[in-house]
Amino acid sequence: MPRETLLLIDGHALVYRAFFAMPALSNSRGQMTNAAYGFTSMLLKVFAEHSPVYAIAAFDPKGPTFRHEEFAAYKAQRPPMPSELVSQLPLSRAVVDVLGIPVVELPGFEADDVIGTLSRRGEELGLDVLILTGDLDALQLVTEHTQVYATRRGITDTIVYDLEKVRERYGFEPPLVVDFKALQGDVSDNIPGVPGIGEKTAKSLVAEYGTVESILAAVPSMKPGRVSRALEEHAGQALVSKRMATIVRDLDVPLDLEGARLGEYDRERARDLFEELEFRSLIPRLPGGGLGVPSGPLPGAMVPATGQVSLPLVPAPSATHVTVVTTGAQAHEMADRLRAAGRMAVRTLVEEPARRGAVVGVALATLDDAERAWYVPVDHDPGALGDAGQERADTSAVAAVTALLADPGVAKTAYDLKRELLAWRGRGVRVAGCDTDLLLIAYLVNTRTRVPPLNILAEELCEARLDGEEVLLGSGRTARRPAQLGVQEAASHFGRYAALMGPLRTAGRCAGSTTRWSSPSCPSSPTWRCSASPWTTARSAP
């Protein structure tokens, strides 16, 4: 008989993760909502993928915990939580409440400790346990019947850690993760560890000896040197670090399964809350009837009293096959397919500013097949050409692409068509057939102070994951210019980017929009008009 699943939600960790992973989104009232939105999106994703029977959310209580009392430096280096994040904690708890999920808080203990205790109790009652968190400290709790559902990058790139996944990551059993952390330390929690022992040495010691206590007992028999000396000198610090890193599993917290059962909930009340928070794109993902039964897309789109358009969900394929085009023959075959389709999506990779920067490459896709796209590497740096044996496109391939862009018979869709026009104008190419600008759709459906980028639209409207370009290019000292991207790396990202424009355009059409773009610089492109909106929007290129 299949075991029922108990979902344990690490509320604070998820909200914190979402705040720093999501762009600075806010609603029409100027209220920051990025963390609450990301938290809600992750929660609905888990419901859809795993259909838990029970759920409990744990949040950190106000005030110090036993760890602060035992070790004054614990998390002492952390700056105060940003006010924009603090204000979103009640919003996230309101989402949990409206879905009928009980919340557990225990003064003096962190949410981790509550989850550790409830996971043990759940297993004792014959349940499978799934822990939803943004904190990998929970990996020490993984067993045959307890798994950890964690984020890797952003809020949509997720992984489920079972026993094998933890062994693969660390090379030892889950309970020893805490010993590894006790040796290496943890900067985020200000756990000191043992000075001079890094990740590699910590893994090696744990794999060979096991627990911190066993490692310290073995110090006299170790080869004299830096490692044995560090362990001997900082043995007490290692034990304190382990105490700080260990999740408590024997708290006096009962597991009320009936109270945690996910049954019928007030869907209208949930819709009202999502409307108030302006999470309209998440409404189609609300479970229908009961939390164990995911609902499909809503029929048609909503037009709220604000005049803004709320679009239906148009799911996109989970992956896109991208062909790198480097020869004239490949380019002509691609162009024939796109001309036959009559419409295409385009995304140009260009050095900033677009008006003067060099074109690095261009991704193209049809609008009716999000599983297929092409990427033409135009001017990557020489050092980026070695990946997967790729080369720059030859002159005949580039000529075929520019002819396609200048062809008014092939309607062009892009996110920010003005940027595309500027990018190619510098190469003497006059882009023709401009048809749909998804930036304008984003503007009309947006209830935030900032218009969301395409990857956020894709997540909201297509349930599709795509990292933002800031993730791809990096930041600070490790930041790369577009031309420094590897060809295959750029193809994978921007090919997917172009392929997602088809489902996004479909979402706009489902909202009753005639999405066409007008510019004196782009021939044969009538005014962009949204029939669900009281105004007409036109963008003109210089």
C-alpha positions as CSV (number, residue, x, y, z in Angstrom):
1,M,0.0,0.0,0.0
2,P,1.5,3.4,-1.0
3,R,2.6,5.6,1.9
4,E,0.9,9.0,2.2
5,T,3.1,12.1,2.0
6,L,3.5,14.8,4.6
7,L,4.8,18.1,3.3
8,L,6.8,20.2,5.7
9,I,7.4,23.8,4.6
10,D,10.4,25.8,5.9
11,G,8.6,29.2,5.7
12,H,11.3,31.6,6.6
13,A,14.0,29.9,4.5
14,L,11.7,29.9,1.4
15,V,10.6,33.5,1.8
16,Y,14.2,34.6,2.3
17,R,15.4,32.6,-0.7
18,A,12.6,34.0,-3.0
19,F,13.4,37.6,-1.9
20,F,17.0,37.4,-3.2
21,A,16.2,35.1,-6.2
22,M,13.4,37.2,-7.7
23,P,13.6,40.6,-9.3
24,A,12.3,43.5,-7.2
25,L,8.6,43.0,-8.1
26,S,5.9,45.2,-6.5
27,N,2.2,45.6,-7.1
28,S,0.2,48.6,-8.3
29,R,0.2,50.1,-4.8
30,G,4.0,50.0,-4.7
31,Q,4.0,47.2,-2.2
32,M,7.0,44.8,-2.6
33,T,5.7,41.3,-3.3
34,N,8.6,39.4,-4.9
35,A,9.4,37.2,-1.9
36,A,5.7,36.4,-1.3
37,Y,5.2,35.7,-4.9
38,G,8.2,33.4,-5.2
39,F,7.1,31.6,-2.0
40,T,3.6,31.0,-3.3
41,S,4.9,29.9,-6.7
42,M,7.2,27.3,-5.1
43,L,4.4,26.0,-2.9
44,L,2.0,25.6,-5.8
45,K,4.7,23.8,-7.8
46,V,5.2,21.2,-5.0
47,F,1.5,20.6,-4.7
48,A,1.2,20.0,-8.5
49,E,4.3,17.7,-8.6
50,H,3.9,15.7,-5.4
51,S,0.2,15.9,-4.3
52,P,0.9,15.7,-0.6
53,V,-2.0,14.5,1.7
54,Y,-0.8,16.5,4.7
55,A,1.1,19.8,5.0
56,I,2.5,21.9,7.9
57,A,4.4,25.2,7.7
58,A,7.1,26.1,10.2
59,F,8.3,29.7,10.7
60,D,11.1,31.1,12.9
61,P,9.8,32.8,16.0
62,K,10.8,36.3,17.1
63,G,13.6,36.6,19.5
64,P,16.8,34.5,20.2
65,T,16.9,30.7,20.1
66,F,18.9,28.3,22.3
67,R,21.7,28.6,19.7
68,H,22.1,32.3,20.4
69,E,22.1,31.6,24.1
70,E,24.8,28.9,23.9
71,F,26.9,30.7,21.2
72,A,26.7,34.5,21.2
73,A,28.3,34.8,17.8
74,Y,25.6,32.6,16.1
75,K,24.4,34.6,13.1
76,A,25.7,37.7,14.7
77,Q,27.3,39.0,11.5
78,R,24.0,39.1,9.7
79,P,22.6,42.6,9.0
80,P,19.0,43.3,10.0
81,M,16.4,41.7,7.7
82,P,15.5,44.2,4.9
83,S,12.3,46.0,5.7
84,E,11.0,45.1,2.2
85,L,11.4,41.4,3.2
86,V,10.0,41.8,6.7
87,S,6.8,43.3,5.2
88,Q,6.3,40.2,3.1
89,L,6.4,37.6,5.9
90,P,2.7,38.3,6.8
91,L,1.8,38.1,3.1
92,S,3.4,34.6,2.9
93,R,1.7,33.5,6.1
94,A,-1.7,34.7,4.7
95,V,-1.2,32.5,1.7
96,V,-0.5,29.5,3.9
97,D,-3.5,30.3,6.0
98,V,-5.9,30.7,3.0
99,L,-4.8,27.3,1.7
100,G,-5.7,25.7,5.1
101,I,-2.2,24.8,6.1
102,P,-1.4,25.0,9.9
103,V,1.6,26.9,11.1
104,V,3.9,25.8,13.9
105,E,6.2,28.2,15.8
106,L,8.1,27.3,18.9
107,P,9.9,30.0,21.0
108,G,13.6,29.3,21.4
109,F,13.8,27.0,18.4
110,E,14.2,27.6,14.7
111,A,11.8,26.3,12.0
112,D,14.5,23.7,11.2
113,D,14.1,22.1,14.6
114,V,10.3,21.9,14.3
115,I,10.7,20.3,10.9
116,G,13.3,17.9,12.2
117,T,11.0,16.8,15.0
118,L,7.9,16.5,12.8
119,S,9.7,14.6,10.1
120,R,10.8,12.0,12.6
121,R,7.2,11.8,14.0
122,G,5.8,11.5,10.4
123,E,8.1,8.6,9.6
124,E,7.1,6.9,12.9
125,L,3.5,7.1,11.7
126,G,4.3,5.4,8.4
127,L,4.4,8.5,6.2
128,D,6.7,9.6,3.5
129,V,8.0,13.1,4.3
130,L,8.9,15.9,1.9
131,I,10.7,19.0,3.2
132,L,10.3,22.1,1.1
133,T,13.2,24.5,1.9
134,G,15.8,26.8,0.5
135,D,18.3,25.7,3.2
136,L,20.6,22.7,2.6
137,D,21.1,22.2,6.3
138,A,18.0,20.0,6.0
139,L,20.0,17.4,4.1
140,Q,21.0,15.9,7.4
141,L,17.4,14.8,7.8
142,V,17.2,12.7,4.6
143,T,16.3,9.1,5.1
144,E,14.7,6.3,3.1
145,H,11.3,8.0,3.7
146,T,12.3,11.6,4.1
147,Q,13.4,13.7,1.1
148,V,14.3,17.4,0.7
149,Y,12.8,19.5,-2.1
150,A,15.3,22.4,-2.5
151,T,15.9,25.2,-4.9
152,R,19.2,25.4,-6.8
153,R,19.0,28.7,-8.8
154,G,16.1,31.1,-8.8
155,I,12.8,29.6,-7.7
156,T,12.1,27.2,-10.6
157,D,15.3,25.2,-10.8
158,T,14.7,22.6,-8.1
159,I,16.0,19.3,-7.0
160,V,14.7,16.5,-4.7
161,Y,17.4,15.1,-2.5
162,D,17.0,11.4,-1.6
163,L,19.7,9.2,-0.1
164,E,21.5,8.7,-3.3
165,K,21.5,12.4,-4.2
166,V,23.0,13.3,-0.8
167,R,25.7,10.5,-1.2
168,E,26.4,11.8,-4.7
169,R,26.9,15.4,-3.4
170,Y,29.0,14.6,-0.3
171,G,30.2,11.1,-0.5
172,F,28.8,10.0,2.8
173,E,25.4,9.4,4.6
174,P,23.0,12.3,5.3
175,P,23.5,12.3,9.2
176,L,27.2,13.1,8.6
177,V,26.4,16.3,6.7
178,V,26.3,18.1,10.1
179,D,29.8,16.8,10.9
180,F,31.0,18.1,7.6
181,K,29.5,21.5,8.4
182,A,31.1,21.4,11.8
183,L,34.5,21.1,10.3
184,Q,34.2,23.4,7.3
185,G,32.1,26.0,9.1
186,D,29.2,28.1,7.7
187,V,29.7,31.7,6.9
188,S,26.0,32.4,6.5
189,D,25.3,31.2,10.1
190,N,28.6,32.4,11.5
191,I,29.5,28.8,12.5
192,P,33.3,28.9,12.8
193,G,34.3,25.3,12.1
194,V,38.0,24.4,12.3
195,P,40.3,27.1,10.8
196,G,42.3,25.8,7.9
197,I,39.9,23.0,7.0
198,G,38.0,23.6,3.8
199,E,35.4,21.7,1.9
200,K,37.8,19.1,0.3
201,T,39.6,18.2,3.6
202,A,36.3,18.2,5.6
203,K,34.7,15.7,3.1
204,S,37.8,13.5,3.2
205,L,37.9,13.4,7.0
206,V,34.2,12.6,7.3
207,A,34.4,10.0,4.6
208,E,37.3,8.3,6.4
209,Y,36.5,8.7,10.1
210,G,32.8,9.6,10.3
211,T,31.6,11.9,13.1
212,V,33.4,14.9,14.5
213,E,33.9,12.9,17.8
214,S,35.5,10.0,15.9
215,I,37.7,12.4,13.9
216,L,38.9,14.1,17.1
217,A,39.6,10.7,18.7
218,A,41.7,9.7,15.8
219,V,43.9,12.8,15.9
220,P,46.7,11.1,17.8
221,S,47.1,8.4,15.1
222,M,47.0,10.9,12.2
223,K,50.1,12.0,10.3
224,P,51.5,15.1,12.0
225,G,50.9,18.2,10.0
226,R,48.6,21.1,9.5
227,V,45.3,19.2,9.6
228,S,46.0,17.2,12.8
229,R,47.4,20.4,14.5
230,A,44.2,22.4,13.6
231,L,41.9,19.6,14.9
232,E,43.9,19.4,18.1
233,E,44.0,23.1,18.7
234,H,40.3,23.7,17.8
235,A,38.6,20.5,19.1
236,G,36.3,22.5,21.4
237,Q,35.3,24.8,18.5
238,A,34.5,21.9,16.3
239,L,32.2,20.4,18.9
240,V,30.4,23.7,19.4
241,S,30.1,24.1,15.7
242,K,28.4,20.7,15.5
243,R,26.0,21.6,18.2
244,M,25.0,24.8,16.3
245,A,24.6,22.9,13.0
246,T,22.6,20.0,14.4
247,I,18.9,20.1,13.9
248,V,16.9,19.2,17.0
249,R,14.6,16.2,16.5
250,D,13.0,15.6,19.9
251,L,11.0,18.7,20.7
252,D,7.6,18.6,22.4
253,V,5.7,19.2,19.2
254,P,2.7,17.0,18.4
255,L,1.9,15.9,14.9
256,D,-1.8,16.6,14.4
257,L,-2.4,14.8,11.1
258,E,-6.1,15.6,11.0
259,G,-5.4,19.3,11.4
260,A,-2.7,19.0,8.7
261,R,-4.9,17.1,6.2
262,L,-5.2,18.9,2.8
263,G,-8.9,18.8,2.0
264,E,-11.4,21.3,0.7
265,Y,-10.4,24.9,1.1
266,D,-12.2,28.1,0.3
267,R,-11.1,28.6,-3.3
268,E,-13.0,31.9,-3.6
269,R,-11.3,33.3,-0.6
270,A,-7.9,32.2,-2.0
271,R,-8.7,33.9,-5.3
272,D,-9.7,37.1,-3.5
273,L,-6.3,37.1,-1.7
274,F,-4.4,36.4,-4.9
275,E,-6.3,39.3,-6.5
276,E,-5.5,41.6,-3.6
277,L,-1.8,40.7,-3.8
278,E,-2.0,40.9,-7.6
279,F,-0.8,37.3,-8.1
280,R,-3.3,36.9,-10.9
281,S,-1.0,34.7,-13.0
282,L,-0.9,32.2,-10.1
283,I,-4.7,31.9,-9.9
284,P,-4.9,29.2,-12.6
285,R,-2.4,27.1,-10.6
286,L,-4.6,27.1,-7.5
287,P,-5.7,23.5,-6.8
288,G,-9.3,22.9,-7.9
289,G,-11.7,21.5,-5.4
290,G,-9.1,20.2,-2.9
291,L,-5.3,20.6,-2.6
292,G,-4.7,17.1,-3.9
293,V,-6.3,17.9,-7.3
294,P,-4.4,20.4,-9.5
295,S,-6.7,22.5,-11.6
296,G,-6.2,23.3,-15.3
297,P,-6.0,26.8,-16.9
298,L,-8.8,29.1,-16.4
299,P,-11.0,29.5,-19.5
300,G,-10.2,32.9,-21.1
301,A,-8.5,35.8,-19.4
302,M,-9.6,38.1,-16.6
303,V,-9.9,41.8,-17.0
304,P,-9.8,43.3,-13.5
305,A,-11.4,46.6,-12.7
306,T,-8.0,48.2,-12.9
307,G,-8.1,47.9,-16.6
308,Q,-5.0,45.6,-16.7
309,V,-5.2,42.3,-18.5
310,S,-4.6,39.0,-16.6
311,L,-3.5,36.3,-18.9
312,P,-4.3,32.6,-18.8
313,L,-1.7,29.9,-18.3
314,V,-0.2,28.6,-21.6
315,P,2.2,25.8,-20.6
316,A,5.4,25.5,-22.6
317,P,7.5,22.3,-23.2
318,S,10.1,21.7,-20.5
319,A,13.0,21.8,-22.9
320,T,14.0,23.2,-26.3
321,H,16.4,21.6,-28.8
322,V,18.7,24.3,-30.2
323,T,20.7,23.9,-33.4
324,V,23.8,25.9,-33.8
325,V,24.0,27.3,-37.3
326,T,27.4,28.0,-38.8
327,T,27.2,27.3,-42.5
328,G,25.3,28.8,-45.4
329,A,23.5,25.5,-46.0
330,Q,22.3,25.2,-42.5
331,A,21.2,28.9,-42.5
332,H,19.2,28.5,-45.7
333,E,17.5,25.4,-44.4
334,M,16.6,27.3,-41.2
335,A,15.4,30.3,-43.3
336,D,13.2,28.1,-45.5
337,R,11.4,26.7,-42.4
338,L,10.9,30.1,-40.9
339,R,9.6,31.6,-44.2
340,A,7.2,28.6,-44.5
341,A,5.9,29.4,-41.0
342,G,5.4,33.0,-41.9
343,R,6.3,34.2,-38.4
344,M,9.3,34.0,-36.2
345,A,10.7,34.9,-32.8
346,V,14.0,36.7,-32.7
347,R,16.4,37.4,-29.8
348,T,19.8,39.1,-30.6
349,L,22.7,38.8,-28.3
350,V,24.5,42.2,-28.5
351,E,27.1,44.0,-26.6
352,E,25.6,47.0,-24.8
353,P,24.6,49.6,-25.6
354,A,22.4,48.1,-28.3
355,R,22.8,51.2,-30.6
356,R,26.6,50.8,-30.9
357,G,27.4,47.4,-29.6
358,A,28.5,44.5,-31.8
359,V,26.1,41.7,-32.5
360,V,27.4,38.5,-30.8
361,G,24.8,36.1,-32.0
362,V,21.1,35.7,-32.8
363,A,18.5,33.1,-31.7
364,L,15.5,32.4,-33.9
365,A,12.4,30.2,-33.5
366,T,9.0,29.6,-35.0
367,L,6.0,30.6,-32.9
368,D,4.2,27.2,-33.1
369,D,7.0,24.9,-31.9
370,A,8.6,25.8,-28.5
371,E,10.7,22.6,-28.7
372,R,12.9,23.8,-31.6
373,A,15.1,26.9,-32.1
374,W,18.3,27.9,-33.9
375,Y,21.3,30.0,-32.8
376,V,23.7,31.7,-35.2
377,P,27.1,32.7,-33.5
378,V,28.1,35.9,-35.3
379,D,31.0,37.4,-33.3
380,H,31.9,35.5,-30.1
381,D,35.3,36.2,-28.6
382,P,37.9,33.7,-30.0
383,G,38.4,32.2,-26.5
384,A,34.6,31.3,-26.4
385,L,34.7,29.3,-29.6
386,G,36.2,26.1,-28.4
387,D,33.2,24.7,-26.5
388,A,31.7,21.7,-28.2
389,G,33.9,22.4,-31.2
390,Q,31.7,25.3,-32.4
391,E,32.9,28.1,-34.7
392,R,31.6,31.4,-35.8
393,A,29.0,31.4,-38.5
394,D,30.5,32.0,-42.0
395,T,29.6,35.0,-44.1
396,S,27.0,33.1,-46.2
397,A,25.2,32.0,-43.0
398,V,25.1,35.6,-41.6
399,A,23.9,36.9,-45.0
400,A,21.0,34.4,-44.9
401,V,20.0,35.6,-41.5
402,T,20.2,39.3,-42.3
403,A,18.1,38.6,-45.5
404,L,15.5,36.9,-43.3
405,L,15.4,39.8,-40.8
406,A,14.9,42.3,-43.7
407,D,12.1,40.1,-45.2
408,P,8.8,41.9,-44.6
409,G,7.0,38.7,-45.5
410,V,8.1,37.0,-42.2
411,A,6.4,38.6,-39.2
412,K,8.8,39.2,-36.3
413,T,8.1,38.8,-32.6
414,A,10.5,39.9,-29.9
415,Y,10.8,41.1,-26.3
416,D,11.7,44.8,-27.0
417,L,11.6,45.2,-30.7
418,K,13.3,48.6,-30.5
419,R,16.3,46.9,-29.1
420,E,16.4,44.5,-32.1
421,L,16.1,47.3,-34.5
422,L,19.0,49.2,-32.9
423,A,21.2,46.1,-32.7
424,W,20.9,45.3,-36.4
425,R,20.9,48.9,-37.6
426,G,24.6,49.1,-36.6
427,R,25.3,46.3,-39.1
428,G,23.4,48.1,-41.8
429,V,20.3,45.8,-41.6
430,R,16.8,47.2,-41.7
431,V,14.6,44.8,-39.8
432,A,11.2,44.5,-41.5
433,G,7.9,42.8,-40.7
434,C,7.8,43.8,-37.0
435,D,4.6,42.4,-35.6
436,T,4.5,41.6,-31.8
437,D,6.5,43.2,-29.0
438,L,6.1,41.0,-25.9
439,L,7.5,43.9,-23.8
440,L,4.2,45.7,-24.5
441,I,2.2,42.7,-23.4
442,A,4.3,42.7,-20.2
443,Y,3.6,46.4,-19.7
444,L,-0.2,45.9,-20.1
445,V,-0.5,42.9,-17.8
446,N,2.0,44.2,-15.3
447,T,0.7,45.3,-11.9
448,R,4.2,46.2,-10.6
449,T,6.3,49.3,-10.6
450,R,8.8,47.5,-12.9
451,V,7.9,45.6,-16.1
452,P,8.9,42.0,-15.6
453,P,11.6,40.5,-18.0
454,L,10.7,37.7,-20.3
455,N,12.0,34.9,-18.0
456,I,9.5,36.1,-15.3
457,L,6.7,36.2,-17.8
458,A,7.6,32.7,-18.9
459,E,7.5,31.4,-15.4
460,E,4.1,33.1,-14.6
461,L,2.3,32.3,-17.9
462,C,4.0,29.2,-19.2
463,E,5.4,27.5,-16.1
464,A,8.7,27.5,-17.9
465,R,12.1,28.0,-16.2
466,L,14.7,30.3,-17.7
467,D,17.4,32.1,-15.7
468,G,17.7,35.8,-16.1
469,E,20.6,37.1,-18.1
470,E,22.2,38.5,-14.9
471,V,22.5,34.8,-13.8
472,L,24.0,33.8,-17.1
473,L,26.5,36.6,-17.3
474,G,27.3,36.9,-13.6
475,S,28.1,40.0,-11.6
476,G,30.9,41.8,-10.0
477,R,34.4,40.6,-10.7
478,T,33.2,37.4,-12.3
479,A,30.8,39.1,-14.7
480,R,31.2,38.3,-18.4
481,R,30.5,40.3,-21.5
482,P,28.0,38.6,-23.9
483,A,30.8,37.9,-26.4
484,Q,32.6,35.9,-23.7
485,L,29.9,33.3,-23.4
486,G,30.6,29.9,-24.9
487,V,28.7,29.3,-28.2
488,Q,26.8,26.3,-26.8
489,E,26.1,28.1,-23.6
490,A,24.6,31.1,-25.5
491,A,22.7,28.8,-27.8
492,S,21.1,26.9,-25.0
493,H,19.9,30.1,-23.2
494,F,18.9,32.3,-26.0
495,G,17.4,29.5,-28.1
496,R,15.2,28.7,-25.2
497,Y,14.4,32.4,-24.8
498,A,13.3,32.7,-28.4
499,A,11.3,29.5,-28.3
500,L,9.2,30.7,-25.3
501,M,8.0,33.7,-27.3
502,G,5.4,31.6,-29.1
503,P,3.5,30.4,-25.9
504,L,3.8,34.0,-24.5
505,R,2.3,35.4,-27.7
506,T,-0.5,32.9,-27.5
507,A,-1.2,34.0,-24.0
508,G,-1.6,37.6,-25.3
509,R,-4.0,36.5,-28.0
510,C,-6.0,34.5,-25.5
511,A,-6.5,37.8,-23.6
512,G,-8.2,39.2,-26.6
513,S,-5.3,41.3,-27.7
514,T,-4.2,42.2,-31.2
515,T,-0.6,42.5,-30.5
516,R,1.0,44.5,-33.3
517,W,3.8,47.0,-33.2
518,S,4.1,50.4,-35.0
519,S,7.2,52.2,-35.9
520,P,8.3,54.3,-38.9
521,S,11.6,52.5,-38.8
522,C,9.9,49.1,-39.3
523,P,7.7,48.8,-42.4
524,S,4.4,47.1,-42.6
525,S,3.7,47.1,-38.9
526,P,0.3,48.5,-37.8
527,T,-0.4,50.0,-34.4
528,W,-0.2,47.7,-31.4
529,R,-3.7,47.6,-29.8
530,C,-5.1,45.7,-26.9
531,S,-8.9,45.2,-27.2
532,A,-9.2,44.3,-23.5
533,S,-7.6,47.7,-22.6
534,P,-9.1,51.1,-22.9
535,W,-6.0,52.5,-24.6
536,T,-3.8,52.0,-27.5
537,T,0.0,51.7,-27.1
538,A,2.5,52.5,-29.8
539,R,6.3,52.5,-29.5
540,S,8.4,54.2,-32.1
541,A,12.0,53.6,-32.8
542,P,14.3,56.5,-33.5
